[in-house]
């Protein structure tokens, strides 16, 4: 009755999401396999995935392997975004309002003197 693939043509957002999912899955699983291979060869660099795989050697279960892989991968992704976004915002603000860098440094020097700032200095 309908042409093959009509649903995909009616929902391009769904096609795009499925393609994104496939790319992301291939990336995370490929990275996990790369680290796993490095561990087997005794050449693994320290990483969250290396630490996770080494800590779970006996507990790893193929049924949950993809879930574990996503959990570690998303921690890395979110960690990177949560760190990089404020830093990028700071640099952008300094480009637009460079006078505030001097004001901030003067306040830090006044409050902290010769030591590094601490959270309680806020």
N, CA, C and O atoms as a Tinker XYZ file with bonds, in Angstrom:
   488  protein
     1  N      0.820000   -1.193000    0.000000    73     2
     2  CA     0.000000    0.000000    0.000000    64     1     3
     3  C      0.863000    1.254000    0.000000    63     2     4     5
     4  O      0.631000    2.159000   -0.802000    81     3
     5  N      1.866000    1.326000    0.897000    73     3     6
     6  CA     2.751000    2.477000    0.937000    64     5     7
     7  C      4.084000    2.121000    0.316000    63     6     8     9
     8  O      4.433000    0.946000    0.197000    81     7
     9  N      4.811000    3.119000   -0.071000    73     7    10
    10  CA     6.148000    2.905000   -0.612000    64     9    11
    11  C      7.106000    2.500000    0.507000    63    10    12    13
    12  O      6.967000    2.977000    1.633000    81    11
    13  N      8.081000    1.624000    0.219000    73    11    14
    14  CA     9.069000    1.252000    1.249000    64    13    15
    15  C      9.832000    2.487000    1.732000    63    14    16    17
    16  O     10.221000    3.342000    0.936000    81    15
    17  N     10.037000    2.562000    3.034000    73    15    18
    18  CA    10.791000    3.677000    3.595000    64    17    19
    19  C      9.997000    4.950000    3.774000    63    18    20    21
    20  O     10.578000    5.990000    4.084000    81    19
    21  N      8.674000    4.906000    3.587000    73    19    22
    22  CA     7.883000    6.132000    3.690000    64    21    23
    23  C      7.939000    6.748000    5.086000    63    22    24    25
    24  O      7.924000    7.970000    5.234000    81    23
    25  N      8.004000    5.894000    6.109000    73    23    26
    26  CA     8.036000    6.431000    7.473000    64    25    27
    27  C      9.297000    7.260000    7.706000    63    26    28    29
    28  O      9.247000    8.314000    8.341000    81    27
    29  N     10.431000    6.776000    7.185000    73    27    30
    30  CA    11.680000    7.518000    7.351000    64    29    31
    31  C     11.618000    8.860000    6.632000    63    30    32    33
    32  O     12.139000    9.859000    7.128000    81    31
    33  N     10.992000    8.883000    5.481000    73    31    34
    34  CA    10.899000   10.156000    4.755000    64    33    35
    35  C      9.943000   11.124000    5.446000    63    34    36    37
    36  O     10.097000   12.339000    5.324000    81    35
    37  N      8.969000   10.602000    6.161000    73    35    38
    38  CA     8.036000   11.465000    6.870000    64    37    39
    39  C      8.615000   11.959000    8.199000    63    38    40    41
    40  O      8.127000   12.941000    8.760000    81    39
    41  N      9.658000   11.279000    8.706000    73    39    42
    42  CA    10.255000   11.646000    9.986000    64    41    43
    43  C     11.770000   11.789000    9.841000    63    42    44    45
    44  O     12.510000   10.943000   10.342000    81    43
    45  N     12.250000   12.839000    9.169000    73    43    46
    46  CA    13.699000   12.985000    8.973000    64    45    47
    47  C     14.461000   13.136000   10.286000    63    46    48    49
    48  O     15.631000   12.763000   10.369000    81    47
    49  N     13.812000   13.676000   11.307000    73    47    50
    50  CA    14.467000   13.811000   12.606000    64    49    51
    51  C     14.797000   12.448000   13.192000    63    50    52    53
    52  O     15.820000   12.280000   13.855000    81    51
    53  N     13.920000   11.467000   12.944000    73    51    54
    54  CA    14.149000   10.121000   13.474000    64    53    55
    55  C     15.318000    9.454000   12.745000    63    54    56    57
    56  O     16.133000    8.769000   13.363000    81    55
    57  N     15.390000    9.653000   11.467000    73    55    58
    58  CA    16.516000    9.117000   10.691000    64    57    59
    59  C     17.818000    9.730000   11.188000    63    58    60    61
    60  O     18.804000    9.022000   11.393000    81    59
    61  N     17.821000   11.050000   11.383000    73    59    62
    62  CA    19.030000   11.737000   11.860000    64    61    63
    63  C     19.418000   11.237000   13.246000    63    62    64    65
    64  O     20.604000   11.059000   13.523000    81    63
    65  N     18.447000   11.009000   14.116000    73    63    66
    66  CA    18.733000   10.523000   15.468000    64    65    67
    67  C     19.281000    9.102000   15.432000    63    66    68    69
    68  O     20.211000    8.781000   16.172000    81    67
    69  N     18.719000    8.250000   14.584000    73    67    70
    70  CA    19.236000    6.888000   14.456000    64    69    71
    71  C     20.675000    6.891000   13.932000    63    70    72    73
    72  O     21.502000    6.097000   14.380000    81    71
    73  N     20.966000    7.770000   12.999000    73    71    74
    74  CA    22.333000    7.878000   12.478000    64    73    75
    75  C     23.285000    8.369000   13.560000    63    74    76    77
    76  O     24.403000    7.864000   13.669000    81    75
    77  N     22.860000    9.359000   14.375000    73    75    78
    78  CA    23.689000    9.848000   15.468000    64    77    79
    79  C     23.936000    8.746000   16.486000    63    78    80    81
    80  O     25.060000    8.573000   16.956000    81    79
    81  N     22.898000    8.005000   16.827000    73    79    82
    82  CA    23.022000    6.905000   17.770000    64    81    83
    83  C     24.030000    5.871000   17.265000    63    82    84    85
    84  O     24.892000    5.420000   18.020000    81    83
    85  N     23.919000    5.499000   15.996000    73    83    86
    86  CA    24.840000    4.506000   15.422000    64    85    87
    87  C     26.281000    4.993000   15.455000    63    86    88    89
    88  O     27.187000    4.227000   15.784000    81    87
    89  N     26.503000    6.277000   15.114000    73    87    90
    90  CA    27.864000    6.838000   15.158000    64    89    91
    91  C     28.411000    6.837000   16.580000    63    90    92    93
    92  O     29.552000    6.442000   16.816000    81    91
    93  N     27.577000    7.287000   17.535000    73    91    94
    94  CA    28.004000    7.348000   18.935000    64    93    95
    95  C     28.308000    5.952000   19.465000    63    94    96    97
    96  O     29.320000    5.750000   20.136000    81    95
    97  N     27.449000    4.999000   19.174000    73    95    98
    98  CA    27.660000    3.627000   19.646000    64    97    99
    99  C     28.952000    3.059000   19.066000    63    98   100   101
   100  O     29.746000    2.456000   19.787000    81    99
   101  N     29.160000    3.250000   17.779000    73    99   102
   102  CA    30.389000    2.752000   17.150000    64   101   103
   103  C     31.621000    3.396000   17.778000    63   102   104   105
   104  O     32.642000    2.735000   17.969000    81   103
   105  N     31.526000    4.689000   18.100000    73   103   106
   106  CA    32.656000    5.382000   18.715000    64   105   107
   107  C     32.958000    4.813000   20.094000    63   106   108   109
   108  O     34.093000    4.431000   20.376000    81   107
   109  N     31.914000    4.753000   20.976000    73   107   110
   110  CA    32.143000    4.277000   22.347000    64   109   111
   111  C     32.634000    2.835000   22.360000    63   110   112   113
   112  O     33.578000    2.506000   23.079000    81   111
   113  N     32.007000    1.982000   21.577000    73   111   114
   114  CA    32.401000    0.580000   21.570000    64   113   115
   115  C     33.796000    0.411000   20.960000    63   114   116   117
   116  O     34.569000   -0.439000   21.402000    81   115
   117  N     34.109000    1.205000   19.965000    73   115   118
   118  CA    35.448000    1.160000   19.365000    64   117   119
   119  C     36.515000    1.604000   20.351000    63   118   120   121
   120  O     37.581000    0.995000   20.436000    81   119
   121  N     36.229000    2.663000   21.091000    73   119   122
   122  CA    37.183000    3.129000   22.103000    64   121   123
   123  C     37.376000    2.087000   23.202000    63   122   124   125
   124  O     38.498000    1.845000   23.646000    81   123
   125  N     36.272000    1.472000   23.636000    73   123   126
   126  CA    36.368000    0.433000   24.661000    64   125   127
   127  C     37.218000   -0.725000   24.166000    63   126   128   129
   128  O     38.076000   -1.231000   24.889000    81   127
   129  N     36.979000   -1.134000   22.945000    73   127   130
   130  CA    37.746000   -2.257000   22.396000    64   129   131
   131  C     39.215000   -1.888000   22.250000    63   130   132   133
   132  O     40.087000   -2.729000   22.470000    81   131
   133  N     39.498000   -0.659000   21.886000    73   131   134
   134  CA    40.885000   -0.204000   21.772000    64   133   135
   135  C     41.594000   -0.274000   23.122000    63   134   136   137
   136  O     42.732000   -0.737000   23.207000    81   135
   137  N     40.926000    0.183000   24.170000    73   135   138
   138  CA    41.518000    0.135000   25.511000    64   137   139
   139  C     41.660000   -1.317000   25.964000    63   138   140   141
   140  O     42.681000   -1.699000   26.536000    81   139
   141  N     40.632000   -2.121000   25.705000    73   139   142
   142  CA    40.674000   -3.532000   26.090000    64   141   143
   143  C     41.848000   -4.235000   25.404000    63   142   144   145
   144  O     42.553000   -5.028000   26.028000    81   143
   145  N     42.050000   -3.947000   24.148000    73   143   146
   146  CA    43.169000   -4.522000   23.397000    64   145   147
   147  C     44.506000   -4.072000   23.981000    63   146   148   149
   148  O     45.429000   -4.875000   24.118000    81   147
   149  N     44.607000   -2.803000   24.321000    73   147   150
   150  CA    45.836000   -2.275000   24.928000    64   149   151
   151  C     46.127000   -2.950000   26.265000    63   150   152   153
   152  O     47.283000   -3.220000   26.593000    81   151
   153  N     45.075000   -3.221000   27.034000    73   151   154
   154  CA    45.252000   -3.918000   28.320000    64   153   155
   155  C     45.808000   -5.319000   28.074000    63   154   156   157
   156  O     46.749000   -5.746000   28.743000    81   155
   157  N     45.224000   -6.027000   27.115000    73   155   158
   158  CA    45.696000   -7.386000   26.806000    64   157   159
   159  C     47.163000   -7.393000   26.386000    63   158   160   161
   160  O     47.898000   -8.333000   26.690000    81   159
   161  N     47.581000   -6.347000   25.691000    73   159   162
   162  CA    48.971000   -6.242000   25.225000    64   161   163
   163  C     49.901000   -5.658000   26.275000    63   162   164   165
   164  O     51.114000   -5.608000   26.072000    81   163
   165  N     49.335000   -5.209000   27.410000    73   163   166
   166  CA    50.140000   -4.604000   28.461000    64   165   167
   167  C     50.623000   -3.207000   28.118000    63   166   168   169
   168  O     51.638000   -2.756000   28.647000    81   167
   169  N     49.910000   -2.520000   27.244000    73   167   170
   170  CA    50.323000   -1.189000   26.778000    64   169   171
   171  C     49.276000   -0.112000   27.061000    63   170   172   173
   172  O     49.311000    0.960000   26.456000    81   171
   173  N     48.360000   -0.384000   27.962000    73   171   174
   174  CA    47.255000    0.554000   28.198000    64   173   175
   175  C     47.741000    1.805000   28.915000    63   174   176   177
   176  O     48.470000    1.737000   29.904000    81   175
   177  N     47.320000    2.945000   28.388000    73   175   178
   178  CA    47.563000    4.230000   29.043000    64   177   179
   179  C     46.508000    4.411000   30.131000    63   178   180   181
   180  O     45.403000    3.885000   30.005000    81   179
   181  N     46.827000    5.143000   31.192000    73   179   182
   182  CA    45.805000    5.390000   32.225000    64   181   183
   183  C     44.612000    6.156000   31.646000    63   182   184   185
   184  O     44.784000    7.159000   30.953000    81   183
   185  N     43.424000    5.679000   31.935000    73   183   186
   186  CA    42.193000    6.332000   31.499000    64   185   187
   187  C     41.054000    5.807000   32.349000    63   186   188   189
   188  O     41.210000    4.823000   33.072000    81   187
   189  N     39.905000    6.468000   32.261000    73   187   190
   190  CA    38.743000    5.982000   33.004000    64   189   191
   191  C     38.350000    4.596000   32.520000    63   190   192   193
   192  O     38.011000    3.726000   33.323000    81   191
   193  N     38.393000    4.389000   31.208000    73   191   194
   194  CA    37.999000    3.083000   30.670000    64   193   195
   195  C     38.989000    2.004000   31.099000    63   194   196   197
   196  O     38.583000    0.894000   31.441000    81   195
   197  N     40.271000    2.317000   31.085000    73   195   198
   198  CA    41.289000    1.343000   31.524000    64   197   199
   199  C     41.064000    0.996000   32.980000    63   198   200   201
   200  O     41.102000   -0.174000   33.361000    81   199
   201  N     40.836000    1.989000   33.776000    73   199   202
   202  CA    40.610000    1.754000   35.212000    64   201   203
   203  C     39.350000    0.920000   35.428000    63   202   204   205
   204  O     39.337000   -0.005000   36.241000    81   203
   205  N     38.306000    1.253000   34.702000    73   203   206
   206  CA    37.064000    0.509000   34.835000    64   205   207
   207  C     37.242000   -0.945000   34.401000    63   206   208   209
   208  O     36.852000   -1.861000   35.124000    81   207
   209  N     37.826000   -1.157000   33.231000    73   207   210
   210  CA    37.988000   -2.525000   32.735000    64   209   211
   211  C     38.870000   -3.350000   33.665000    63   210   212   213
   212  O     38.587000   -4.524000   33.903000    81   211
   213  N     39.930000   -2.752000   34.189000    73   211   214
   214  CA    40.794000   -3.486000   35.109000    64   213   215
   215  C     40.091000   -3.803000   36.423000    63   214   216   217
   216  O     40.340000   -4.850000   37.021000    81   215
   217  N     39.230000   -2.923000   36.871000    73   215   218
   218  CA    38.552000   -3.158000   38.152000    64   217   219
   219  C     37.400000   -4.147000   38.010000    63   218   220   221
   220  O     36.921000   -4.686000   39.008000    81   219
   221  N     36.958000   -4.388000   36.795000    73   219   222
   222  CA    35.781000   -5.235000   36.578000    64   221   223
   223  C     36.091000   -6.539000   35.848000    63   222   224   225
   224  O     35.174000   -7.197000   35.356000    81   223
   225  N     37.356000   -6.923000   35.767000    73   223   226
   226  CA    37.716000   -8.091000   34.948000    64   225   227
   227  C     36.829000   -9.298000   35.198000    63   226   228   229
   228  O     36.345000   -9.912000   34.247000    81   227
   229  N     36.609000   -9.646000   36.444000    73   227   230
   230  CA    35.820000  -10.835000   36.759000    64   229   231
   231  C     34.323000  -10.562000   36.666000    63   230   232   233
   232  O     33.538000  -11.476000   36.414000    81   231
   233  N     33.935000   -9.325000   36.867000    73   231   234
   234  CA    32.513000   -8.999000   36.922000    64   233   235
   235  C     31.923000   -8.631000   35.561000    63   234   236   237
   236  O     30.701000   -8.562000   35.426000    81   235
   237  N     32.758000   -8.393000   34.558000    73   235   238
   238  CA    32.220000   -7.976000   33.267000    64   237   239
   239  C     31.275000   -9.027000   32.712000    63   238   240   241
   240  O     31.528000  -10.230000   32.787000    81   239
   241  N     30.203000   -8.546000   32.166000    73   239   242
   242  CA    29.162000   -9.409000   31.665000    64   241   243
   243  C     28.789000   -8.877000   30.295000    63   242   244   245
   244  O     28.422000   -7.710000   30.162000    81   243
   245  N     28.877000   -9.716000   29.276000    73   243   246
   246  CA    28.600000   -9.257000   27.909000    64   245   247
   247  C     27.220000   -8.626000   27.797000    63   246   248   249
   248  O     27.010000   -7.727000   26.983000    81   247
   249  N     26.280000   -9.092000   28.613000    73   247   250
   250  CA    24.929000   -8.545000   28.589000    64   249   251
   251  C     24.928000   -7.063000   28.947000    63   250   252   253
   252  O     24.121000   -6.298000   28.419000    81   251
   253  N     25.825000   -6.655000   29.836000    73   251   254
   254  CA    25.856000   -5.274000   30.304000    64   253   255
   255  C     27.044000   -4.484000   29.751000    63   254   256   257
   256  O     27.244000   -3.329000   30.125000    81   255
   257  N     27.818000   -5.087000   28.879000    73   255   258
   258  CA    29.032000   -4.445000   28.373000    64   257   259
   259  C     28.748000   -3.099000   27.724000    63   258   260   261
   260  O     29.479000   -2.135000   27.951000    81   259
   261  N     27.701000   -3.023000   26.923000    73   259   262
   262  CA    27.377000   -1.759000   26.244000    64   261   263
   263  C     26.972000   -0.694000   27.262000    63   262   264   265
   264  O     27.356000    0.468000   27.128000    81   263
   265  N     26.211000   -1.078000   28.262000    73   263   266
   266  CA    25.798000   -0.123000   29.291000    64   265   267
   267  C     27.010000    0.407000   30.046000    63   266   268   269
   268  O     27.106000    1.610000   30.289000    81   267
   269  N     27.933000   -0.472000   30.420000    73   267   270
   270  CA    29.149000   -0.047000   31.113000    64   269   271
   271  C     29.958000    0.913000   30.237000    63   270   272   273
   272  O     30.462000    1.936000   30.699000    81   271
   273  N     30.060000    0.553000   28.982000    73   271   274
   274  CA    30.830000    1.378000   28.054000    64   273   275
   275  C     30.231000    2.775000   27.932000    63   274   276   277
   276  O     30.958000    3.768000   27.970000    81   275
   277  N     28.916000    2.857000   27.786000    73   275   278
   278  CA    28.257000    4.152000   27.713000    64   277   279
   279  C     28.441000    4.950000   29.000000    63   278   280   281
   280  O     28.672000    6.158000   28.954000    81   279
   281  N     28.339000    4.287000   30.137000    73   279   282
   282  CA    28.476000    4.988000   31.415000    64   281   283
   283  C     29.835000    5.668000   31.512000    63   282   284   285
   284  O     29.919000    6.840000   31.878000    81   283
   285  N     30.896000    4.940000   31.187000    73   283   286
   286  CA    32.242000    5.521000   31.256000    64   285   287
   287  C     32.399000    6.602000   30.193000    63   286   288   289
   288  O     32.946000    7.669000   30.473000    81   287
   289  N     31.929000    6.339000   28.981000    73   287   290
   290  CA    32.041000    7.321000   27.907000    64   289   291
   291  C     31.306000    8.608000   28.199000    63   290   292   293
   292  O     31.821000    9.695000   27.938000    81   291
   293  N     30.098000    8.495000   28.740000    73   291   294
   294  CA    29.332000    9.696000   29.043000    64   293   295
   295  C     29.949000   10.483000   30.192000    63   294   296   297
   296  O     29.868000   11.711000   30.213000    81   295
   297  N     30.569000    9.787000   31.153000    73   295   298
   298  CA    31.287000   10.509000   32.205000    64   297   299
   299  C     32.395000   11.366000   31.597000    63   298   300   301
   300  O     32.588000   12.519000   31.981000    81   299
   301  N     33.111000   10.789000   30.653000    73   299   302
   302  CA    34.187000   11.535000   30.001000    64   301   303
   303  C     33.625000   12.720000   29.213000    63   302   304   305
   304  O     34.160000   13.826000   29.274000    81   303
   305  N     32.557000   12.479000   28.485000    73   303   306
   306  CA    31.956000   13.542000   27.678000    64   305   307
   307  C     31.425000   14.672000   28.552000    63   306   308   309
   308  O     31.725000   15.841000   28.309000    81   307
   309  N     30.647000   14.330000   29.553000    73   307   310
   310  CA    30.068000   15.341000   30.427000    64   309   311
   311  C     31.166000   16.071000   31.196000    63   310   312   313
   312  O     31.113000   17.290000   31.360000    81   311
   313  N     32.161000   15.316000   31.668000    73   311   314
   314  CA    33.279000   15.951000   32.374000    64   313   315
   315  C     33.969000   16.979000   31.501000    63   314   316   317
   316  O     34.308000   18.068000   31.964000    81   315
   317  N     34.177000   16.637000   30.238000    73   315   318
   318  CA    34.820000   17.572000   29.315000    64   317   319
   319  C     33.971000   18.802000   29.053000    63   318   320   321
   320  O     34.485000   19.920000   29.015000    81   319
   321  N     32.676000   18.601000   28.873000    73   319   322
   322  CA    31.776000   19.719000   28.602000    64   321   323
   323  C     31.662000   20.621000   29.832000    63   322   324   325
   324  O     31.697000   21.847000   29.721000    81   323
   325  N     31.526000   19.999000   31.006000    73   323   326
   326  CA    31.359000   20.807000   32.217000    64   325   327
   327  C     32.606000   21.607000   32.556000    63   326   328   329
   328  O     32.509000   22.656000   33.193000    81   327
   329  N     33.763000   21.136000   32.146000    73   327   330
   330  CA    35.001000   21.874000   32.393000    64   329   331
   331  C     35.239000   22.893000   31.283000    63   330   332   333
   332  O     35.580000   24.043000   31.558000    81   331
   333  N     35.064000   22.482000   30.050000    73   331   334
   334  CA    35.416000   23.369000   28.941000    64   333   335
   335  C     34.459000   24.545000   28.789000    63   334   336   337
   336  O     34.886000   25.636000   28.411000    81   335
   337  N     33.186000   24.349000   29.072000    73   335   338
   338  CA    32.230000   25.431000   28.884000    64   337   339
   339  C     32.529000   26.647000   29.763000    63   338   340   341
   340  O     32.545000   27.764000   29.245000    81   339
   341  N     32.766000   26.483000   31.074000    73   339   342
   342  CA    33.100000   27.665000   31.879000    64   341   343
   343  C     34.413000   28.318000   31.454000    63   342   344   345
   344  O     34.536000   29.542000   31.487000    81   343
   345  N     35.373000   27.523000   31.062000    73   343   346
   346  CA    36.660000   28.085000   30.628000    64   345   347
   347  C     36.468000   28.891000   29.347000    63   346   348   349
   348  O     36.999000   29.993000   29.215000    81   347
   349  N     35.704000   28.334000   28.402000    73   347   350
   350  CA    35.439000   29.056000   27.160000    64   349   351
   351  C     34.669000   30.349000   27.441000    63   350   352   353
   352  O     34.944000   31.386000   26.837000    81   351
   353  N     33.716000   30.278000   28.351000    73   351   354
   354  CA    32.954000   31.483000   28.710000    64   353   355
   355  C     33.854000   32.534000   29.331000    63   354   356   357
   356  O     33.717000   33.725000   29.048000    81   355
   357  N     34.794000   32.086000   30.194000    73   355   358
   358  CA    35.734000   33.026000   30.806000    64   357   359
   359  C     36.579000   33.722000   29.736000    63   358   360   361
   360  O     36.717000   34.946000   29.751000    81   359
   361  N     37.141000   32.947000   28.814000    73   359   362
   362  CA    37.975000   33.542000   27.769000    64   361   363
   363  C     37.169000   34.490000   26.883000    63   362   364   365
   364  O     37.666000   35.544000   26.484000    81   363
   365  N     35.937000   34.120000   26.580000    73   363   366
   366  CA    35.082000   35.006000   25.786000    64   365   367
   367  C     34.837000   36.317000   26.533000    63   366   368   369
   368  O     34.926000   37.400000   25.956000    81   367
   369  N     34.526000   36.200000   27.826000    73   367   370
   370  CA    34.297000   37.409000   28.624000    64   369   371
   371  C     35.544000   38.280000   28.676000    63   370   372   373
   372  O     35.438000   39.504000   28.603000    81   371
   373  N     36.725000   37.676000   28.803000    73   371   374
   374  CA    37.970000   38.446000   28.859000    64   373   375
   375  C     38.266000   39.135000   27.522000    63   374   376   377
   376  O     38.876000   40.204000   27.486000    81   375
   377  N     37.828000   38.511000   26.428000    73   375   378
   378  CA    38.006000   39.159000   25.114000    64   377   379
   379  C     37.118000   40.401000   24.998000    63   378   380   381
   380  O     37.526000   41.418000   24.437000    81   379
   381  N     35.918000   40.303000   25.529000    73   379   382
   382  CA    34.977000   41.430000   25.430000    64   381   383
   383  C     35.165000   42.473000   26.526000    63   382   384   385
   384  O     34.912000   43.656000   26.302000    81   383
   385  N     35.603000   42.049000   27.703000    73   383   386
   386  CA    35.725000   42.957000   28.847000    64   385   387
   387  C     37.072000   42.768000   29.545000    63   386   388   389
   388  O     37.109000   42.345000   30.700000    81   387
   389  N     38.165000   43.072000   28.872000    73   387   390
   390  CA    39.492000   42.806000   29.449000    64   389   391
   391  C     39.766000   43.581000   30.737000    63   390   392   393
   392  O     40.610000   43.164000   31.530000    81   391
   393  N     39.085000   44.677000   30.958000    73   391   394
   394  CA    39.318000   45.461000   32.182000    64   393   395
   395  C     38.960000   44.665000   33.443000    63   394   396   397
   396  O     39.504000   44.933000   34.514000    81   395
   397  N     38.061000   43.703000   33.327000    73   395   398
   398  CA    37.658000   42.911000   34.489000    64   397   399
   399  C     38.741000   41.927000   34.940000    63   398   400   401
   400  O     38.757000   41.516000   36.100000    81   399
   401  N     39.634000   41.553000   34.042000    73   399   402
   402  CA    40.725000   40.663000   34.459000    64   401   403
   403  C     41.611000   41.374000   35.480000    63   402   404   405
   404  O     42.010000   40.783000   36.484000    81   403
   405  N     41.912000   42.636000   35.218000    73   403   406
   406  CA    42.738000   43.410000   36.151000    64   405   407
   407  C     42.014000   43.585000   37.486000    63   406   408   409
   408  O     42.621000   43.431000   38.546000    81   407
   409  N     40.720000   43.906000   37.436000    73   407   410
   410  CA    39.937000   44.077000   38.668000    64   409   411
   411  C     39.892000   42.768000   39.471000    63   410   412   413
   412  O     40.044000   42.786000   40.692000    81   411
   413  N     39.688000   41.662000   38.804000    73   411   414
   414  CA    39.630000   40.367000   39.485000    64   413   415
   415  C     40.974000   40.014000   40.108000    63   414   416   417
   416  O     41.029000   39.517000   41.233000    81   415
   417  N     42.061000   40.268000   39.377000    73   415   418
   418  CA    43.392000   39.959000   39.914000    64   417   419
   419  C     43.692000   40.812000   41.139000    63   418   420   421
   420  O     44.277000   40.323000   42.106000    81   419
   421  N     43.296000   42.087000   41.108000    73   419   422
   422  CA    43.503000   42.957000   42.270000    64   421   423
   423  C     42.740000   42.437000   43.487000    63   422   424   425
   424  O     43.260000   42.471000   44.603000    81   423
   425  N     41.525000   41.961000   43.287000    73   423   426
   426  CA    40.739000   41.431000   44.403000    64   425   427
   427  C     41.369000   40.147000   44.943000    63   426   428   429
   428  O     41.463000   39.964000   46.157000    81   427
   429  N     41.795000   39.267000   44.051000    73   427   430
   430  CA    42.455000   38.021000   44.486000    64   429   431
   431  C     43.705000   38.347000   45.293000    63   430   432   433
   432  O     43.935000   37.759000   46.350000    81   431
   433  N     44.511000   39.277000   44.800000    73   431   434
   434  CA    45.739000   39.659000   45.519000    64   433   435
   435  C     45.418000   40.264000   46.889000    63   434   436   437
   436  O     46.124000   40.003000   47.863000    81   435
   437  N     44.365000   41.065000   46.964000    73   435   438
   438  CA    43.986000   41.695000   48.232000    64   437   439
   439  C     43.503000   40.655000   49.239000    63   438   440   441
   440  O     43.866000   40.722000   50.414000    81   439
   441  N     42.693000   39.699000   48.798000    73   439   442
   442  CA    42.111000   38.708000   49.701000    64   441   443
   443  C     43.111000   37.604000   50.052000    63   442   444   445
   444  O     43.208000   37.200000   51.211000    81   443
   445  N     43.845000   37.122000   49.065000    73   443   446
   446  CA    44.688000   35.935000   49.263000    64   445   447
   447  C     46.148000   36.260000   49.561000    63   446   448   449
   448  O     46.887000   35.418000   50.073000    81   447
   449  N     46.549000   37.456000   49.245000    73   447   450
   450  CA    47.945000   37.879000   49.396000    64   449   451
   451  C     48.869000   36.939000   48.621000    63   450   452   453
   452  O     48.813000   36.911000   47.392000    81   451
   453  N     49.704000   36.184000   49.296000    73   451   454
   454  CA    50.719000   35.368000   48.619000    64   453   455
   455  C     50.315000   33.906000   48.424000    63   454   456   457
   456  O     51.101000   33.117000   47.899000    81   455
   457  N     49.125000   33.541000   48.831000    73   455   458
   458  CA    48.724000   32.136000   48.719000    64   457   459
   459  C     47.709000   31.947000   47.589000    63   458   460   461
   460  O     47.134000   32.909000   47.079000    81   459
   461  N     47.504000   30.676000   47.213000    73   459   462
   462  CA    46.509000   30.338000   46.208000    64   461   463
   463  C     45.114000   30.561000   46.783000    63   462   464   465
   464  O     44.913000   30.374000   47.983000    81   463
   465  N     44.141000   30.958000   45.952000    73   463   466
   466  CA    42.773000   31.097000   46.431000    64   465   467
   467  C     42.207000   29.744000   46.869000    63   466   468   469
   468  O     42.562000   28.699000   46.323000    81   467
   469  N     41.320000   29.789000   47.867000    73   467   470
   470  CA    40.644000   28.596000   48.373000    64   469   471
   471  C     39.143000   28.811000   48.229000    63   470   472   473
   472  O     38.700000   29.950000   48.081000    81   471
   473  N     38.349000   27.738000   48.269000    73   471   474
   474  CA    36.901000   27.903000   48.134000    64   473   475
   475  C     36.298000   28.844000   49.179000    63   474   476   477
   476  O     35.343000   29.563000   48.881000    81   475
   477  N     36.841000   28.849000   50.393000    73   475   478
   478  CA    36.260000   29.721000   51.416000    64   477   479
   479  C     36.567000   31.193000   51.182000    63   478   480   481
   480  O     36.029000   32.044000   51.891000    81   479
   481  N     37.420000   31.524000   50.205000    73   479   482
   482  CA    37.694000   32.918000   49.867000    64   481   483
   483  C     36.541000   33.576000   49.129000    63   482   484   485
   484  O     36.483000   34.802000   49.033000    81   483
   485  N     35.643000   32.790000   48.619000    73   483   486
   486  CA    34.507000   33.342000   47.876000    64   485   487
   487  C     33.692000   34.228000   48.776000    63   486   488
   488  O     32.688000   34.792000   48.343000    81   487
